[in-house]
Structure formats: C-alpha cells, structure tokens
Amino acid sequence: MTAPTANRDTKSQTSTSTEPSDKTSVNHVDVLIVGAGISGLGGAYHLQTQCPNKSFAILDSKSEFGGTWRTHTYPGIRSDSDLFTFGYRFKPWTGAPIATAEEILSYLGEMIEENHLDDKINYDHQVESASWSSEAKRWTLSGYHTKTNRRFVYTANFLWMCQGYYRHSQGYTPTWEGMEDFAGQIVHPQTWPDDLDYAGKKVIVIGSGATAATLIPAMAPDCEHVTMLQRSPTFFATGRNANELADMLREIDIDEAWIHEIVRRRVLFDQAAFSKMCVEYPDEVRKELLQGVRDYLGEDYPIETHFNPRYRPWHQRVAFVPDGDLFEGIKSGKASVVTEEIERFTKNGILLKSGETLQADLIVTATGFDLNVLGDISFSIDSEPLEFHETITYRGAMFTGIPNMVWVFGYFRAAWTLRADMLGDFVCRLLKHMDNRGASVVTPTLQDDAQGMNLLPWVDPDNFNPGYLQRGLHLLPQQGDREPWIHGQDYSVEKDAFPAADLDDGNLVYA
C-alpha cells in the first residue's frame, strides 16, 4: 500500500519570516484537531461520519502521519497493546496481535486512504499558541510551517487536542556522574540515530520497561552482548503473538469485521478479569507471572532477583513479551540482566554501587519520557495564561473554565484507542447537542454541590505510579471525588457511562 501524500499547505508561499505578516495563512474551521496520530486520525473519522456538516482540519508538526510510530525508530519497535483493541473499532485488524511500527503505520495509512482524510491533514505545522476569545467565541491557534518558517493562523469553534501525552522532541534521561567521561556513545531510544551501528559491540540498555524488552531481543543477535541494567525489576507477561480465537474464526471463514468485534470483546473481558485479579489476588498473579518467565529461563535462573518487582502487579504497566523473545535472548547467552544501582559512568562503561563494572561500547538509556501537557502549547483564556493544573476535569476529557475543548488521554491499563474512539463519539454527540440548543459555547462548570468536594490528583499514585507521571503530576489537572469530575480509567465502566452522560445536568454550561 502506498501511504497518502503529505499535505504541504499549498496555499502558502515560502517565507523566512518568523513573525505574522499580511502573508500569514489564515483559515477557519468548525473543529480543529491537533495531532495526526492514532487519536487525531480517529477523531477525524468520527467527525466525518457522525458530523458531516462540520468543517475540520488536522495540524501536525511532523511531515507524516502516525505520531508515536514516526517518533520511535529504534530496533524492534512494536506495540505493547494487542491490535484488536489498539486498532480502531471501525477498522478490522487482520494481523498478529502485537504489531510492528511499520505494520501500524500501514494500517493508519489505509484508514486515511479509505476515508479520504489526506486533504484534511496539514503537516509540518508547529503550533505555538492557542487563545480563546469569549467575545469572538472561538479559538485562535498560531504557529509556523517547520519547512518554510511561514506563519499560519487557524481559528476554530471547537478544539480537539490529540497530541498525546509525552514530549516527542526528546526522551527522559537522568543525569549520572561521569557521563561525560564515557568514551562510547549514549543514545535514548526516542532519538535513535539512523546510522547507529551496534554490530559486534558491547551494549548496556538502562531500564526494564516495554522499550527495553523490545530493544534487547532485536539488538542481541548483532551485538557481542547486550545487558539489561535495571534498578528494580518489572513484571513481564509472556505468550504467543497470536490469537487462537481469531485464528479459529478465520478457519471457518467468518467475516473479518465480525472477527474483529468478537475478539475485541474477548480481549477486553480477559483484560478486565486480569486487572481485577491483580487487585484481589496479587500474590497469585505474581506467582503466575513469575512462572511464565521461569518456563523460559529454568528453575536455576535467579527469577526472584531479576523479575520479581517490589510493587504489586499492574501498579505499573505489565510489559508483554511476545513469544518470550526477551527470555530467549537471555537463554542464548547473547543477553543478560543486572539488577543494581549505578554509582557512576566510567570511560569504558558503568561502575555499579556493588563495585562491579559493566563494560560497554554503547549505552542506551531506555529510561522513559517527559510528560507533555497540551503539546507544550502556550494556552490563554481571554488573554489570561491558562493554569492547566488548577482546573478540574470533567470525565477526564474537558476541564473547568476551558470552553469548547477536549483533550484525549487514554487508558493506563488498556489500549489508548479504546478511549480515543469513545471520546470521538462523545465529541460528536456534544457538537450535535450544542447545535440543537443553538449554543456556540460549552464550558464545564462546578455546581454548588461540587464546590467543596475533595480534590485529588489526575491519577492516584497508590493505584498507578510510573515515573513519567510522578515527575509531571504537578502539571496535570485535578479530579474530584464524584461523577462527572473524575478521570475514569476503567473501560468497562466508561463504555456505558459516556453514552449515558446527561449533557443537560447542569455540569456543562452553554452559551
């Protein structure tokens, strides 16, 4: 399949100016989507099918669609969610459950082509500011074209933020003493050099999350040796990169759309059951997960040292290892695991606090990413800077005091796209409801009974606490202690709650 051609904003002529001028491109749409990743493209599909009378456009700073699947180019890059739930509900997934970035981009490209969305996407558009005017009842977004520096302005009645939740320009790398002394190369997976040659080299991968679990089996065959250096263990789930139910249904020639829906529901049922087990029977789940690793590495391997986390299962994301490829690499001797803290970097590697030195030619810091709030765009409401962390969320999607805006934030323990699809339905229902009321503005507003409620962080750290959230929690909105002011993270609840939400219960104020 040939991917759609990027829209190069043909209305604009090349300019070196970085200031607005009479040549600045100005456009207006009913709905403006920021981000051409899986959320933004899905939002465009829902708008086009459910609100065909609404004009819309998508802005993205990259030169091609795909978001995270364009940003990450490290070896082995793949999904850590199954594609029956990570894929759209409206486009059947026909491949293996865990997919490569190339396969996901092909899937997204097909969706764009099938729905004629290419003309709606404006690539290389870096948004710098977003301002709401109560007088004009619209948003104004301004920025520049990254290839020409030509300025642009978009105005919109409604703003749909789909830019994701982490900073794409750089990943998170802690600072360790002696990093400048290391004679080799230090690389973060998020900014992987295209020409990086690791063949025959000693490699240390710092970290033990899904990225490390993907990188190590992909690099191991070509490296002299690769070491996963972790401060503390991570839970891993093992299994075949196949879905037996899907395969069985294909054997009897069931339509792919039916297969997609049936398997999707089965996967969601199993995921909900697993999450419940993690809370109610964490010790039993721990034993099962560790046994899955032991089945690959054997009884003599120190599983308790390297694969038994201090936290309970699902307190952080459980990384799936398809076909046990990480453990096959360890079993072969091409990869190994060291659980220890770093004392400092040295010229030839890393000195551990135990006194042991790990030799390396290349060090990969698979240490996570930095939280990105609203795309690092400068927001203002009626000329006043927006203090996003002071707002309270309405259903984890809209925010008190911010008119006509939805931010897509997915699930921690389930596929991101589940919530993106759900919010697509919600936005379209809200837009049609506003039209029926003759309203041009909608703003989540606390009613008297909610004024004194307890305010809680965006996510309860005792429930889910990955590093990127702990580092950036102070930047995020708050949630309340009751509906609809909570940031729900349970798909089985929200799939019924969102469609049933009363848009006239007083919590959304129209004008």
N, C-alpha and C positions, 0 to 999 in steps of 0.2 A: 504494500500500500504506500502511496506517496503522501507524505504529510502535507496539509494545507500550506499555502504560501503565506508568509507573514505580511500583514497589512502595514505598509510603510508610511501611512498618513500622507497620501499623495496630494492632499490639499496644501501641504506646507512646502515652502521653498527653503533650501539650505541657507542657514544664517549662523554666524559665530556669536551673535549677541546672546547674553545670558540675562537680559532684562526685558520685561514686556515692552512691546512697541506696537505700532499700528499694523505690523505684520504678524502679530501673535495670532495663532489659530484659536478661534473661539467657537465652541459648539455647545448645543443644549440637547439634553435627552430627558425623558421621564425618569429613567433609572440608570444610575452609573455604577458599574461593578468594578472594583479594584482587585485585580488578580486574575490571571488566566491559568490557574492550576485547577485541580480537581473540583474545588468548591466554586470558583468563579465560572467555569465552563458548565457545571451542573446548574448553577443559578441561571445562566443564560438560557439553557434548555427549558427550565421551568417557566421562565418569563415568556419565552416564545410560544410555548404550548398552552400555558394557562392564562396568560395576559397578552394575547396577540395584538391588542390595541396600544400597548405600551412601547414607546421607543426606548432603546437602551444601547449602551456601548460598554466595552471592557477595556480597561487600561492595564498594561503590564510593563514593568521595567525591563524585562528580558526581551530577547529577539525572537523567541519562540515560546509556544505554549508548554505547559507541563509543570511549572513551579518547582517543587522539590525534586522532581525527576529530571529536571535540567540542571539544577544546582549541584546535585551529587553525581560525580562521575568516577568514584573510587571503584576498585576492582570488586566485582560480585554484587554490586548494588541491586537490592531486591526489596520487595515489600515485606513487612513483618506482620501484616494482616492478610487473611485469605481474601482472594479477589471476588469471591461470591458476595462478601459484604463490603469490601473496599471498592468494588466496582459499583457503578450506578444501578439502581433498582430497575431502571428502564432500558438498560443495555446488557443483555446476557453476556456473562463471561464464559468462555469455552475452553480455556487452557487449564494448566495446573494451578492449584490454589495459591501457591506462593510464586510470584511473577518477578521477572527482571525489570529493571527500569525501561529497557528497550521495548519489552512487551507491553508495559503500561502506557508508554508514550504512543505506541501503535494503536492501542485501544482508544486513547483520548483523541488521536488524530482521526480515527474512523468516526468517532462521535461528532467531531466538528464537521467533517465532510458530510456525513449523513444528514445533519441538521442545518447545513449551510450557515454556520456560525462564523466562518472566517472573516467575512466583511464587517463583523461587529467587534473584532479584536484589534486594538491599537497597540502594537508592540513598541519597545524602546521608549516608552513614556514613563518617565520618573516623576511621580507626584511628590511635591514638596510641601504643599499646604492645602488644608481643607477648611473652609469657613462657612458657617451657617448664618443666614440673614433672616431674622424674623419678619422684617419688613418686606423683603422680596419673596420669602417663603421658599427658599431654595438653597442648595449647597453650591459653592464655587470651589473647584479644585484647580490648582495651578502647578505647573512644573515645566520640565524641559524634555526635548527629544534627545536621548542619550547619544545618538549618532551625529546629530547636526547642531545641538545646543539651541535649536529653535524652540521658543517658548510656546506653551499652549495653555488654554483655559477651557475647562468644561464646567458647565452649570447643569444641575440636575435637581429634580424634585425629591428624589429619594436616593440614598447612598447605601450600597451593599458592599461591605468590606469583606473581601475573600482572600486577603493576602497571606493568610497563615498565621503562625504563632512564633516563628523564630527568625532571627536575622540571617538573611541569605548571603550577605557580603562576607561574613567571617564566622567561624565557629568559636566555641569557648575553649581556651587553653589556659590552664592555671600557670602561674609563674613558679618555677623551681630554681633553686640556687644552682648556678653553674651552667645554665642552658647555653650561655654564650661561649662556654668552653668546649662544647661538643663539636668534634671535627666533622661529623656527618651531617645529614640533612634531617630537619624536623618538619613534619608535614601534618596538617589537620585534614581529615577526610573530606571536609566540606569544601576545601580549596585544593583539591588534588591536582598536581601538575600533569598536563597531558603527556609530557615526555619523561616522566619519572621511571627510571629503570631500577628494579629491585632484584633482578635475576642474580642468583648466587650470593646474595647479601644476607648478613645477619640483621634481622628486623625485630624491634620491640614495638608492640602495639599496647599503648597505655589505655586501659579501660576494658570493660567486660559486658557492655550492653549489646543491643542488636547490631550496631555498626561493627563493633569488634568481632562479633560472632559471624558476620558476613565477610569481613575483610580477610580474616585469618585463613579460612579454608580456600579462599580464592587466591591468596598470595602464596600459601605454603608450598605448592608444587614447584614453584620457580625460585623460591628463596633457598639459601643454605639452611636457614632455620628461622622460625618466627615464634616469638614469645609473647603470650598474653600476660601483661603485668597488671594486676588488679590490686587495689587497696582492700577491697572486700568482694565476696562472691556475688553473683547474680543467679537468679533462677532461670533455668532453661527448660523448655518443653520440647520433646522430640516426637517425631512422627514422619510418615511418608509424605512426600509432596504430591499427594493425590487425594481425591475424594471418592471413596468407594460408592457412595450413594449416587454421585453424578455419573460415575463410570457404569454402574448398573442400569441407570435410567437410559443412558445412551445405547446400551446393548439392545434395549427393546424399542429403540427409535422414538423416544419421547422428544417432543419439540424443545429446542434449546431454551426458549423463553420459560417454559414450564419447569425445566430442569433448574434454571437459574433461581426461580422463585422457591421451588421446593427445597433445594439445597441451602439457599439463603436462610430459610426459616429453620432448617435443621441445625445449621451452624449457630444461629442466634440462640436457639434453645439450649444447645450444648454449652455455649459460652456463658449464658446466664446461670446454668447449673454449676459450672466450674467456679464462677465468681462467688456464688452462694456457699459452695463447699469451702472456699478459701477463708471465708469469714466464720463459718460454723464449725468446720473441722480442719483447721490449718495444719495440725500435726500430721493428719492422714494425707493431706495434699502434699505436704513437704516430702513425706516418705515416698509417695508415688513419683514425684518429680525427680528426686534423687535416684530412685531405682531406674528411671529412664536413662539417666546418664551412666549409671553402673552397668546397665546392659551392654553399653558400648565399650566402656573402659575396663570392666572387670572388677572383681572383688578386691584385688590388691591395690588398686589406684586410690590415692587419698581423697576420696569424694568429699568427706566432711571438711577438709581443709579448703578445697578449691571451688566447691559447688554448693555449699550449704550457707546461704545468707543469714545475717542476723535478724532481718525483718521477716514478717510473715508473707506467704505467697500473695501476690497482687498488691502488696503495699507499694511496690514499684512494678513497672511493666514486665511481664514474663516474655522473654525472647524465645521465639520459636526457631528451632534448628531443623530445617527440612532434611530428611534422610540422614540425620546425625552427622552432617558433613564436617562440622567443627570437631567432633569427637573422633571421627575417622582420621582427621589430620593429626590429632594428638596421639592416637593409637599407632599411627605410622612412624612416629618419631620426628616428623617434619615440623611439628608444633608442640609447644609446651605451655604450662600455666604456672605462674609465680604469684603467690598471694602475699604481698608485703608492701610496706610504705617506702616511698622514695626519700632518701637522705639528700642526694644532690645528683646533678648530671656531671659527668666527667668527660675527658677528651674522647674516650673510647666507648662510652656507654652510660650506664646508670649505676650509682652506688646506692644500695638499699640500706635501710636502718639496721638490718641484721648484720651488716658488714660485708655481705656478698655483693659482687659487682657483676652486672649483666653486660656483656659485650654487644655492641651494635654498630652497624654502618648507617642505619636508617631508623628513626624513631617516629612512630605515628601516634599522634595524640587523639585517640578516639574518646574524647572527654566531654562530649556533649555540645550544646549550642547555647546561644544567648537568646532569651525571650525577646520577642518583638511585639510591641503593643501598637496596634493600628498602623502597622507599616512604618513606624518611625516618622510618620507624617505630622506636621505641626497643625493641630486642630484648634479651632476657636469657635465660640458661640457668641454671636453678636459682638464681635471684636474682643471678647474676653478669652484668654487662653483656657483651653479645656483641661481641667484636672481630672483625668480619667479615673484615677484611683479613689476619688471622692464620690464617684457615682455608685448607685446600687443597681444591680442587674435585674431586668425583667426577663425571666425564663432563660437566663444565660445567653440572651440574644440581643436585647435592646437595653437602654440604660437611662436612668432618671436624668432629666434635664437635657437630653440629647434628642432633638427631633429627627424624625424621618431617617433613622439609621439602624441597620442591623449588622452585627459582626458575627461571622461564622467561626465558632470554636467547637471542635469535635469532641469525641469521647476519648477518655484516657484508656479505658479497658475494652474498647470495641473500635471498629473501623470508623475513621473520621467521616467517611462519606455517608454513613447512616444518618448523622446529624445534618450534614450538608443537604441531603435530599429532603429531610424533614423540614429544615428551615426554608427550602425552596417552596414547599407547599404553603408554609406559614406566611412568607412574604407575599406570595401571590394572593392568598386569601385576605391578607390585611390591605393590600392595594385595592382589591375589588370592593372591600368593605368601606374604605375611605371614599371611593367613587360613589358608592350607593348613598353614603351620608352627605355627599357634597363637601367633604373635608379635604383640605390640602396639606394639613399638618397633623402628625400624631406624636405624642410625647409621653413616655412612661412617667407617671407621677404618683408619689406615695399619698395614699388617702389617710384620713385621720387615724384609722385603726392600725395603721402600719408605722406611724410616725415614731413610736417608741420601741419598736421591735429590736431585738438583739441583732447586731451586725457581725457578720462572720467573713473570713477571707474568701476569695474566689474559689478556693478549694481547701478542704480541711486537711492540714498536713498530717493528721493522725490517720487519715484514710488513704492519701496518695501523696508521696513526697519525693519525686525525682529532683535531681539537683537543679535543673533549669527553673523549676517552679519555686524552689526555695530561694534561689538567687534573685528572682524577679517578682515575687509575690506582692511586694510593696507597690508595684506599678499597676497592678490589676484592680478592677472594680471590686466592690464588696457584694456580698449577698445577704439576704435577710434570713429569718428563721421560719418563714412560711411562704406558701404559694401566693402570688406568682413570682416572688422576689428571690427565688433560689436558682442556683446554677446546677440543674439536674444532670446527673451523669449515668442514669440508668435508662437504657434504650427501651427496655420492656415497659417502663412506666411512661416515658415521654412519647412513645409512638401512639399512645391513646390520649395523653394529656394535651399535646399540641393541637390535634384536630378538634378537641372538645373545648379548647380555651375560649372563654366568653370575651369577645372583643369589645363588649359594651358593659363590662362590670365596673367601670369607673377607674381602673388602674391605667388605662390608656386614655389620655385626654386629647380630644380632637379640636381642630380649629380650621 
